[in-house]
C-alpha cells in the first residue's frame, strides 16, 4: 500500500471512529431517556417532564456504567504538544535500571495532532491508544534504552525510588488472529 492509500485509509478509519463514538454517545443518551420515561410512567402513571429530568442523571449514570466496558474510541485532549514548556530534564538512561522503562508501558490515547503527523502508531483494535508490542512496551520504545516523572513510575523521583510494580495496571487484551481471506 503506498503512502497516499495509507493516508486515505487512516483518514477513513478516523472518520468512522469519530462517527461511531458520536453514535454511541447519542444512543446512550436516548436509552437513558427511554428508561427514565418508563420508570416515571410505571411509578406515577403520569408523564411529567420535570419528573423525567429529575430521574435522568441517575439513569444516565447507570447507563454510562453499564456501557463503560464496551468498545470505544479514545482521543487525547486538544493540546499543541509543541507549545508545552518547562518540561523536566530527565536523565532517562541512568534511571532505566531502576524504573525498567515503566513509562513505555503506559497506555494512553493519542491526540488528533499525533494522528495527523502519522509518526506515532496507534492500536487499530483499540483506537487511538498508543500501540504496544507483545512485551507490553510501546512499539516506539528502544528495547535496550527504555525511557519519566510520573507518580505511576516514581515513588520518589529525587531519591530515585521507583513506584511499586502494581502502580501501573498491566492489562493486556489478547487479540484474536485475523482469519485468512481464503477461509
Contact map, one row per residue, 1 for C-alpha under 8 A:
111011000000000000000000000000000000000000000000000000000000000000000000000000000000000000000000000000000000000000000000000000000000000000000000000000000000000000000000000000000000000
111111000000000000000000000000000000000000000000000000000000000000000000000000000000000000000000000000000000000000000000000000000000000000000000000000000000000000000000000000000000000
111111100000000000000000000000000000000000000000000000000000000000000000000000000000000000000000000000000000000000000000000000000000000000000000000000000000000000000000000000000000000
011111110000000000000000000000000000000000000000000000000000000000000000000000000000000000000000000000000000000000000000000000000000000000000000000000000000000000000000000000000000000
111111111000000000000000000000000000000000000000000000000000000000000000000000000000000000000000000000000000000000000000000000000000000000000000000000000000000000000000000000000000000
111111111100000000000000000000000000000000000000000000000000000000000000000000000000000000000000000000000000000000000000000000000000000000000000000000000000000000000000000000000000000
001111111110000000000000000000000000000000000000000000000000000000000000000000000000000000000000000000000000000000000000000000000000000000000000000000000000000000000000000000000000000
000111111111000000000000000000000000000000000000000000000000000000000000000000000000000000000000000000000000000000000000000000000000000000000000000000000000000000000000000000000000000
000011111111100000000000000000000000000000000000000000000000000000000000000000000000000000000000000000000000000000000000000000000000000000000000000000000000000000000000000000000000000
000001111111110000000000000000000000000000000000000000000000000000000000000000000000000000000000000000000000000000000000000000000000000000000000000000000000000000000000000000000000000
000000111111111000000000000000000000000000000000000000000000000000000000000000000000000000000000000000000000000000000000000000000000000000000000000000000000000000000000000000000000000
000000011111111100000000000000000000000000000000000000000000000000000000000000000000000000000000000000000000000000000000000000000000000000000000000000000000000000000000000000000000000
000000001111111110000000000000000000000000000000000000000000000000000000000000000000000000000000000000000000000000000000000000000000000000000000000000000000000000000000000000000000000
000000000111111111000000000000000000000000000000000000000000000000000000000000000000000000000000000000000000000000000000000000000000000000000000000000000000000000000000000000000000000
000000000011111111100000000000000000000000000000000000000000000000000000000000000000000000000000000000000000000000000000000000000000000000000000000000000000000000000000000000000000000
000000000001111111110000000000000000000000000000000000000000000000000000000000000000000000000000000000000000000000000000000000000000000000000000000000000000000000000000000000000000000
000000000000111111111000000000000000000000000000000000000000000000000000100000000000000000000000000000000000000000000000000000100000000000000000000000000000000000000000000000000000000
000000000000011111111100000000000000000000000000000000000000000000000000100000000000000000000000000000000000000000000000000000000000000000000000000000000000000000000000000000000000000
000000000000001111111110000000000000000000000000000000000000000000000000000000000000000000000000000000000000000000000000000000000000000000000000000000000000000000000000000000000000000
000000000000000111111111000000000000000000000000000000000000000000000000000000000000000000000000000000000000000000000000000000000000000000000000000000000000000000000000000000000000000
000000000000000011111111100000000000000000000000000000000000000000000001100000000000000000000000000000000000000000000000000000000000000000000000000000000000000000000000000000000000000
000000000000000001111111110000000000000000000000000000000000000000000000000000000000000000000000000000000000000000000000000000000000000000000000000000000000000000000000000000000000000
000000000000000000111111111000000000000000000000000000000000000000000000000000000000000000000000000000000000000000000000000000000000000000000000000000000000000000000000000000000000000
000000000000000000011111111100000000000000000000000000000000000000000000000000000000000000000000000000000000000000000000000000000000000000000000000000000000000000000000000000000000000
000000000000000000001111111110000000000000000000000000000000000000000000000000000000000000000000000000000000000000000000000000000000000000000000000000000000000000000000000000000000000
000000000000000000000111111111000000000000000000000000000000000000000000000000000000000000000000000000000000000000000000000000000000000000000000000000000000000000000000000000000000000
000000000000000000000011111111100000000000000000000000000000000000000000000000000000000000000000000000000000000000000000000000000000000000000000000000000000000000000000000000000000000
000000000000000000000001111111110000000000000000000000000001001100000000000000000000000000000000000000000000000000000000000000000000000000000000000000000000000000000000000000000000000
000000000000000000000000111111111000000000000000000000000001000000000000000000000000000000000000000000000000000000000000000000000000000000000000000000000000000000000000000000000000000
000000000000000000000000011111111100000000000000000000000000000000000000000000000000000000000000000000000000000000000000000000000000000000000000000000000000000000000000000000000000000
000000000000000000000000001111111110000000000000000000000000001000000000000000000000000000000000000000000000000000000000000000000000000000000000000000000000000000000000000000000000000
000000000000000000000000000111111111000000000000000000010011001000000000000000000000000000000000000000000000000000000000000000000000000000000000000000000000000000000000000000000000000
000000000000000000000000000011111111100000000000000100010011000000000000000000000000000000000000000000000000000000000000000000000000000000000000000000000000000000000000000000000000000
000000000000000000000000000001111111110000000000000000000000000000000000000000000000000000000000000000000000000000000000000000000000000000000000000000000000000000000000000000000000000
000000000000000000000000000000111111111000000000000000000010000000000000000000000000000000000000000000000000000000000000000000000000000000000000000000000000000000000000000000000000000
000000000000000000000000000000011111111100000000000100110010000000000000000000000000000000000000000000000000000000000000000000000000000000000000000000000000000000000000000000000000000
000000000000000000000000000000001111111110000010000100000000000000000000000000000000000000000000000000000000000000000000000000000000000000000000000000000000000000000000000000000000000
000000000000000000000000000000000111111111000000000000000000000000000000000000000000000000000000000000000000000000000000000000000000000000000000000000000000000000000000000000000000000
000000000000000000000000000000000011111111100000000000000000000000000000000000000000000000000000000000000000000000000000000000000000000000000000000000000000000000000000000000000000000
000000000000000000000000000000000001111111111111001100000000000000000000000000000000000000000000000000000000000000000000000000000000000000000000000000000000000000000000000000000000000
000000000000000000000000000000000000111111111110000000000000000000000000000000000000000000000000000000000000000000000000000000000000000000000000000000000000000000000000000000000000000
000000000000000000000000000000000000011111111000000000000000000000000000000000000000000000000000000000000000000000000000000000000000000000000000000000000000000000000000000000000000000
000000000000000000000000000000000000001111111000000000000000000000000000000000000000000000000000000000000000000000000000000000000000000000000000000000000000000000000000000000000000000
000000000000000000000000000000000000000111111110000000000000000000000000000000000000000000000000000000000000000000000000000000000000000000000000000000000000000000000000000000000000000
000000000000000000000000000000000000000111111110000000000000000000000000000000000000000000000000000000000000000000000000000000000000000000000000000000000000000000000000000000000000000
000000000000000000000000000000000000000110011111000000000000000000000000000000000000000000000000000000000000000000000000000000000000000000000000000000000000000000000000000000000000000
000000000000000000000000000000000000100110011111100100000000000000000000000000000000000000000000000000000000000000000000000000000000000000000000000000000000000000000000000000000000000
000000000000000000000000000000000000000100000111111100000000000000000000000000000000000000000000000000000000000000000000000000000000000000000000000000000000000000000000000000000000000
000000000000000000000000000000000000000000000011111110000000000000000000000000000000000000000000000000000000000000000000000000000000000000000000000000000000000000000000000000000000000
000000000000000000000000000000000000000000000001111111000000000000000000000000000000000000000000000000000000000000000000000000000000000000000000000000000000000000000000000000000000000
000000000000000000000000000000000000000100000001111111100000000000000000000000000000000000000000000000000000000000000000000000000000000000000000000000000000000000000000000000000000000
000000000000000000000000000000001001100100000011111111110000000000000000000000000000000000000000000000000000000000000000000000000000000000000000000000000000000000000000000000000000000
000000000000000000000000000000000000000000000000111111111000000000000000000000000000000000000000000000000000000000000000000000000000000000000000000000000000000000000000000000000000000
000000000000000000000000000000000000000000000000011111111000000000000000000000000000000000000000000000000000000000000000000000000000000000000000000000000000000000000000000000000000000
000000000000000000000000000000000001000000000000001111111110000000000000000000000000000000000000000000000000000000000000000000000000000000000000000000000000000000000000000000000000000
000000000000000000000000000000011001000000000000000111111111000000000000000000000000000000000000000000000000000000000000000000000000000000000000000000000000000000000000000000000000000
000000000000000000000000000000000000000000000000000011111111100000000000000000000000000000000000000000000000000000000000000000000000000000000000000000000000000000000000000000000000000
000000000000000000000000000000000000000000000000000000111111110000000000000000000000000000000000000000000000000000000000000000000000000000000000000000000000000000000000000000000000000
000000000000000000000000000000011011000000000000000000111111111000000000000000000000000000000000000000000000000000000000000000000000000000000000000000000000000000000000000000000000000
000000000000000000000000000110011000000000000000000000011111111100000000000000000000000000000000000000000000000000000000000000000000000000000000000000000000000000000000000000000000000
000000000000000000000000000000000000000000000000000000001111111110000000000000000000000000000000000000000000000000000000000000000000000000000000000000000000000000000000000000000000000
000000000000000000000000000000000000000000000000000000000111111111000000000000000000000000000000000000000000000000000000000000000000000000000000000000000000000000000000000000000000000
000000000000000000000000000100110000000000000000000000000011111111100000000000000000000000000000000000000000000000000000000000000000000000000000000000000000000000000000000000000000000
000000000000000000000000000100000000000000000000000000000001111111110000000000000000000000000000000000000000000000000000000000000000000000000000000000000000000000000000000000000000000
000000000000000000000000000000000000000000000000000000000000111111111000000000000000000000000000000000000000000000000000000000000000000000000000000000000000000000000000000000000000000
000000000000000000000000000000000000000000000000000000000000011111111000000000000000000000000000000000000000000000000000000000000000000000000000000000000000000000000000000000000000000
000000000000000000000000000000000000000000000000000000000000001111111100000000000000000000000000000000000000000000000000000000000000000000000000000000000000000000000000000000000000000
000000000000000000000000000000000000000000000000000000000000000111111100000000000000000000000000000000000000000000000000000000000000000000000000000000000000000000000000000000000000000
000000000000000000000000000000000000000000000000000000000000000011111110000000000000000000000000000000000000000000000000000000000000000000000000000000000000000000000000000000000000000
000000000000000000000000000000000000000000000000000000000000000000111111000000000000000000000000000000000000000000000000000000000000000000000000000000000000000000000000000000000000000
000000000000000000000000000000000000000000000000000000000000000000001111100000000000000000000000000000000000000000000000000001000000000000000000000000000000000000000000000000000000000
000000000000000000001000000000000000000000000000000000000000000000000111110000000000000000000000000000000000000000000000000001100000000000000000000000000000000000000000000000000000000
000000000000000011001000000000000000000000000000000000000000000000000011111000000000000000000000000000000000000000000000000001110000000000000000000000000000000000000000000000000000000
000000000000000000000000000000000000000000000000000000000000000000000001111100000000000000000000000000000000110000000000000000111000000000000000000000000000000000000000000000000000000
000000000000000000000000000000000000000000000000000000000000000000000000111110000000000000000000000000000000111100000000000000111000000000000000000000000000000000000000000000000000000
000000000000000000000000000000000000000000000000000000000000000000000000011111000000000000000000000000000001111100000000000000000000000000000000000000000000000000000000000000000000000
000000000000000000000000000000000000000000000000000000000000000000000000001111100000000000000000000000000000001000000000000000000000000000000000000000000000000000000000000000000000000
000000000000000000000000000000000000000000000000000000000000000000000000000111110000000000000000000000000000001110000000000000000000000000000000000000000000000000000000000000000000000
000000000000000000000000000000000000000000000000000000000000000000000000000011111000000000000000000000000000001000000000000000000000000000000000000000000000000000000000000000000000000
000000000000000000000000000000000000000000000000000000000000000000000000000001111111000000000000000000000000000010000000000000000000000000000000000000000000000000000000000000000000000
000000000000000000000000000000000000000000000000000000000000000000000000000000111111000000000000000000000000000000000000000000000000000000000000000000000000000000000000000000000000000
000000000000000000000000000000000000000000000000000000000000000000000000000000011111000000000000000000000000000000000000000000000000000000000000000000000000000000000000000000000000000
000000000000000000000000000000000000000000000000000000000000000000000000000000011111100000000000000000000000000000000000000000000000000000000000000000000000000000000000000000000000000
000000000000000000000000000000000000000000000000000000000000000000000000000000011111111000000000000000000000000000000000000000000000000000000000000000000000000000000000000000000000000
000000000000000000000000000000000000000000000000000000000000000000000000000000000011111000000000000000000000000000000000000000000000000000000000000000000000000000000000000000000000000
000000000000000000000000000000000000000000000000000000000000000000000000000000000001111100000000000000000000000000000000000000000000000000000000000000000000000000000000000000000000000
000000000000000000000000000000000000000000000000000000000000000000000000000000000001111110000000000000000000000000000000000000000000000000000000000000000000000000000000000000000000000
000000000000000000000000000000000000000000000000000000000000000000000000000000000000011111000000000000000000000000000000000000000000000000000000000010000000000000000000000000000000000
000000000000000000000000000000000000000000000000000000000000000000000000000000000000001111100000000000000000000000000000000000000000000000000000000000000000000000000000000000000000000
000000000000000000000000000000000000000000000000000000000000000000000000000000000000000111110000000000000000000000000000000000000000000000000000000110000000000000000000000000000000000
000000000000000000000000000000000000000000000000000000000000000000000000000000000000000011111110000000000000000000000000000000000000000000000000000000000000000000000000000000000000000
000000000000000000000000000000000000000000000000000000000000000000000000000000000000000001111111000000000000000000000000000000000000000000000000011100000000000000000000000000000000000
000000000000000000000000000000000000000000000000000000000000000000000000000000000000000000111111000000000000000000000000000000000000000000000000111000000000000000000000000000000000000
000000000000000000000000000000000000000000000000000000000000000000000000000000000000000000111111100000000000000000000000000000000000000000000000000000000000000000000000000000000000000
000000000000000000000000000000000000000000000000000000000000000000000000000000000000000000111111111100000000000000000000000000000000000000000000001000000000000100000000000000000000000
000000000000000000000000000000000000000000000000000000000000000000000000000000000000000000011111111110000000000000000000000000000000000000000000111000000000000000000000000000000000000
000000000000000000000000000000000000000000000000000000000000000000000000000000000000000000000111111100000000000000000000000000000000000000000000000000000000000000000000000000000000000
000000000000000000000000000000000000000000000000000000000000000000000000000000000000000000000011111100000000000000000000000000000000000000000000000000000000000111000000000000000000000
000000000000000000000000000000000000000000000000000000000000000000000000000000000000000000000011111111000000000000000000000000000000000000000000000000001100000001100000000000000000000
000000000000000000000000000000000000000000000000000000000000000000000000000000000000000000000011111111000000000000000000000000000000000000000000010000000000000000000000000000000000000
000000000000000000000000000000000000000000000000000000000000000000000000000000000000000000000001001111111000000000000000000000000000000000000000111000000000000000000000000000000000000
000000000000000000000000000000000000000000000000000000000000000000000000000000000000000000000000001111111100000000000000000000000000000000000000011000001000000000000000000000000000000
000000000000000000000000000000000000000000000000000000000000000000000000000000000000000000000000000011111100000000000000000000000000000000000000001101001000000000000000000000000000000
000000000000000000000000000000000000000000000000000000000000000000000000000000000000000000000000000011111100000000000000000000000000000011001000011000000000000000000000000000000000000
000000000000000000000000000000000000000000000000000000000000000000000000000000000000000000000000000011111110000000000000000000000001000111000000000000000000000000000000010000000000000
000000000000000000000000000000000000000000000000000000000000000000000000000000000000000000000000000001111111000000000000000000000000000011000000000000000000000000000001000000000000000
000000000000000000000000000000000000000000000000000000000000000000000000000000000000000000000000000000001111100000000000000000001100000000000000000000000000000000000000000000000000000
000000000000000000000000000000000000000000000000000000000000000000000000000100000000000000000000000000000111110000000000000000001100000000000000000000000000000000000000000000000000000
000000000000000000000000000000000000000000000000000000000000000000000000011100000000000000000000000000000011111000000000000000111100000000000000000000000000000000000000000000000000000
000000000000000000000000000000000000000000000000000000000000000000000000011100000000000000000000000000000001111111100000010000011100000000000000000000000000000000000000000000000000000
000000000000000000000000000000000000000000000000000000000000000000000000001111100000000000000000000000000000111111100000000000000000000000000000000000000000000000000000000000000000000
000000000000000000000000000000000000000000000000000000000000000000000000001101000000000000000000000000000000011111110000000000000000000000000000000000000000000000000000000000000000000
000000000000000000000000000000000000000000000000000000000000000000000000000001010000000000000000000000000000011111111000000000000000000000000000000000000000000000000000000000000000000
000000000000000000000000000000000000000000000000000000000000000000000000000000000000000000000000000000000000011111111111000000000000000000000000000000000000000000000000000000000000000
000000000000000000000000000000000000000000000000000000000000000000000000000000000000000000000000000000000000011111111111000000000000000000000000000000000000000000000000000000000000000
000000000000000000000000000000000000000000000000000000000000000000000000000000000000000000000000000000000000000111111100000000000000000000000000000000000000000000000000000000000000000
000000000000000000000000000000000000000000000000000000000000000000000000000000000000000000000000000000000000000011111111000000000000000000000000000000000000000000000000000000000000000
000000000000000000000000000000000000000000000000000000000000000000000000000000000000000000000000000000000000000001111111100000000000000000000000000000000000000000000000000000000000000
000000000000000000000000000000000000000000000000000000000000000000000000000000000000000000000000000000000000000001101111100000000000000000000000000000000000000000000000000000000000000
000000000000000000000000000000000000000000000000000000000000000000000000000000000000000000000000000000000000000001101111110000000100000000010000000000000000000000000000000000000000000
000000000000000000000000000000000000000000000000000000000000000000000000000000000000000000000000000000000000000000000111111000000110000000110000000000000000000000000000000000000000000
000000000000000000000000000000000000000000000000000000000000000000000000000000000000000000000000000000000000010000000001111101111110000000000000000000000000000000000000000000000000000
000000000000000000000000000000000000000000000000000000000000000000000000000000000000000000000000000000000000000000000000111111111111000000000000000000000000000000000000000000000000000
000000000000000000000000000000000000000000000000000000000000000000000000000000000000000000000000000000000000000000000000011111110000000000000000000000000000000000000000000000000000000
000000000000000000000000000000000000000000000000000000000000000000000000000000000000000000000000000000000000000000000000001111100000000000000000000000000000000000000000000000000000000
000000000000000000000000000000000000000000000000000000000000000000000011100000000000000000000000000000000000000000000000011111111000000000000000000000000000000000000000000000000000000
000000000000000010000000000000000000000000000000000000000000000000000001111000000000000000000000000000000000100000000000011111111000000000000000000000000000000000000000000000000000000
000000000000000000000000000000000000000000000000000000000000000000000000111000000000000000000000000000000000110000000000011101111100000000000000000000000000000000000000000000000000000
000000000000000000000000000000000000000000000000000000000000000000000000011000000000000000000000000000000011110000000000011001111110000000000000000000000000000000000000000000000000000
000000000000000000000000000000000000000000000000000000000000000000000000000000000000000000000000000000000011110000000001111000011111000001000000000000000000000000000000000000000000000
000000000000000000000000000000000000000000000000000000000000000000000000000000000000000000000000000000000000000000000000111000001111100001100000000000000000000000000000000000000000000
000000000000000000000000000000000000000000000000000000000000000000000000000000000000000000000000000000001000000000000000001000000111111111100000000000000000000000000000000000000000000
000000000000000000000000000000000000000000000000000000000000000000000000000000000000000000000000000000000000000000000000000000000011111111100000000000000000000000000000000000000000000
000000000000000000000000000000000000000000000000000000000000000000000000000000000000000000000000000000000000000000000000000000000001111110000000000000000000000000000000000000000000000
000000000000000000000000000000000000000000000000000000000000000000000000000000000000000000000000000000000000000000000000000000000001111110000000000000000000000000000000000000000000000
000000000000000000000000000000000000000000000000000000000000000000000000000000000000000000000000000000001000000000000000000000000001111111000000000000000000000000000000010100000000000
000000000000000000000000000000000000000000000000000000000000000000000000000000000000000000000000000000011100000000000000000000000001111111101000000000000000000000000000000000000000000
000000000000000000000000000000000000000000000000000000000000000000000000000000000000000000000000000000011100000000000000000000000111100111111000000000000000000000000000000000000000000
000000000000000000000000000000000000000000000000000000000000000000000000000000000000000000000000000000000000000000000000100000000011100011111000000000000000000000000000000000000000000
000000000000000000000000000000000000000000000000000000000000000000000000000000000000000000000000000000000000000000000001100000000000000001111100000000000000000000000000000000000000000
000000000000000000000000000000000000000000000000000000000000000000000000000000000000000000000000000000010000000000000000000000000000000011111110111000000000000000000000000000000000000
000000000000000000000000000000000000000000000000000000000000000000000000000000000000000000000000000000000000000000000000000000000000000000011111110000000000000000000000000000000000000
000000000000000000000000000000000000000000000000000000000000000000000000000000000000000000000000000000000000000000000000000000000000000000001111110000000000000000000000000000000000000
000000000000000000000000000000000000000000000000000000000000000000000000000000000000000000000000000000000000000000000000000000000000000000000111110000000000000000000000000000000000000
000000000000000000000000000000000000000000000000000000000000000000000000000000000000000000001001000010000000000000000000000000000000000000001111111000000000000000000000000000000000000
000000000000000000000000000000000000000000000000000000000000000000000000000000000000000000011001000111010000000000000000000000000000000000001111111000000000000000000000000000000000000
000000000000000000000000000000000000000000000000000000000000000000000000000000000000000000011011000011110000000000000000000000000000000000001000111100000000000000000000000000000000000
000000000000000000000000000000000000000000000000000000000000000000000000000000000000000001010000000000100000000000000000000000000000000000000000001111001100000000000000000000000000000
000000000000000000000000000000000000000000000000000000000000000000000000000000000000000101000000000000000000000000000000000000000000000000000000000111101100100000000000000000000000000
000000000000000000000000000000000000000000000000000000000000000000000000000000000000000000000000000000100000000000000000000000000000000000000000000111111100000000000000000000000000000
000000000000000000000000000000000000000000000000000000000000000000000000000000000000000000000000000000000000000000000000000000000000000000000000000011111110000000100000000000000000000
000000000000000000000000000000000000000000000000000000000000000000000000000000000000000000000000000000000000000000000000000000000000000000000000000001111110000000100011000000000000000
000000000000000000000000000000000000000000000000000000000000000000000000000000000000000000000000001001100000000000000000000000000000000000000000000111111110000001100011000000000000000
000000000000000000000000000000000000000000000000000000000000000000000000000000000000000000000000001000000000000000000000000000000000000000000000000111111111100111100000000000000000000
000000000000000000000000000000000000000000000000000000000000000000000000000000000000000000000000000000000000000000000000000000000000000000000000000000111111100011110000000000000000000
000000000000000000000000000000000000000000000000000000000000000000000000000000000000000000000000000000000000000000000000000000000000000000000000000000000111111111100000000000000000000
000000000000000000000000000000000000000000000000000000000000000000000000000000000000000000000000000000000000000000000000000000000000000000000000000010000111111111000000000000000000000
000000000000000000000000000000000000000000000000000000000000000000000000000000000000000000000000000000000000000000000000000000000000000000000000000000000001111110000000000000000000000
000000000000000000000000000000000000000000000000000000000000000000000000000000000000000000000000000000000000000000000000000000000000000000000000000000000001111110000000000000000000000
000000000000000000000000000000000000000000000000000000000000000000000000000000000000000000000010010000000000000000000000000000000000000000000000000000000101111111000000000000000000000
000000000000000000000000000000000000000000000000000000000000000000000000000000000000000000000000010000000000000000000000000000000000000000000000000000000111111111100000000000000000000
000000000000000000000000000000000000000000000000000000000000000000000000000000000000000000000000011000000000000000000000000000000000000000000000000000001111100111110000000000000000000
000000000000000000000000000000000000000000000000000000000000000000000000000000000000000000000000001000000000000000000000000000000000000000000000000000111111000011111010000000000000000
000000000000000000000000000000000000000000000000000000000000000000000000000000000000000000000000000000000000000000000000000000000000000000000000000000000010000001111110000000000000000
000000000000000000000000000000000000000000000000000000000000000000000000000000000000000000000000000000000000000000000000000000000000000000000000000000000000000000111111000000000000000
000000000000000000000000000000000000000000000000000000000000000000000000000000000000000000000000000000000000000000000000000000000000000000000000000000000000000000011111100000000000000
000000000000000000000000000000000000000000000000000000000000000000000000000000000000000000000000000000000000000000000000000000000000000000000000000000011000000000111111100000000000000
000000000000000000000000000000000000000000000000000000000000000000000000000000000000000000000000000000000100000000000000000000000000000000000000000000011000000000001111110000000000000
000000000000000000000000000000000000000000000000000000000000000000000000000000000000000000000000000000000000000000000000000000000000000000000000000000000000000000000111111000000000000
000000000000000000000000000000000000000000000000000000000000000000000000000000000000000000000000000000001000000000000000000000000000000100000000000000000000000000000001111100000000000
000000000000000000000000000000000000000000000000000000000000000000000000000000000000000000000000000000000000000000000000000000000000000000000000000000000000000000000000111110000000000
000000000000000000000000000000000000000000000000000000000000000000000000000000000000000000000000000000000000000000000000000000000000000100000000000000000000000000000000011111000000000
000000000000000000000000000000000000000000000000000000000000000000000000000000000000000000000000000000000000000000000000000000000000000000000000000000000000000000000000001111100000000
000000000000000000000000000000000000000000000000000000000000000000000000000000000000000000000000000000000000000000000000000000000000000000000000000000000000000000000000000111110000000
000000000000000000000000000000000000000000000000000000000000000000000000000000000000000000000000000000000000000000000000000000000000000000000000000000000000000000000000000011111000000
000000000000000000000000000000000000000000000000000000000000000000000000000000000000000000000000000000000000000000000000000000000000000000000000000000000000000000000000000001111100000
000000000000000000000000000000000000000000000000000000000000000000000000000000000000000000000000000000000000000000000000000000000000000000000000000000000000000000000000000000111110000
000000000000000000000000000000000000000000000000000000000000000000000000000000000000000000000000000000000000000000000000000000000000000000000000000000000000000000000000000000011111000
000000000000000000000000000000000000000000000000000000000000000000000000000000000000000000000000000000000000000000000000000000000000000000000000000000000000000000000000000000001111101
000000000000000000000000000000000000000000000000000000000000000000000000000000000000000000000000000000000000000000000000000000000000000000000000000000000000000000000000000000000111111
000000000000000000000000000000000000000000000000000000000000000000000000000000000000000000000000000000000000000000000000000000000000000000000000000000000000000000000000000000000011111
000000000000000000000000000000000000000000000000000000000000000000000000000000000000000000000000000000000000000000000000000000000000000000000000000000000000000000000000000000000001111
000000000000000000000000000000000000000000000000000000000000000000000000000000000000000000000000000000000000000000000000000000000000000000000000000000000000000000000000000000000011111
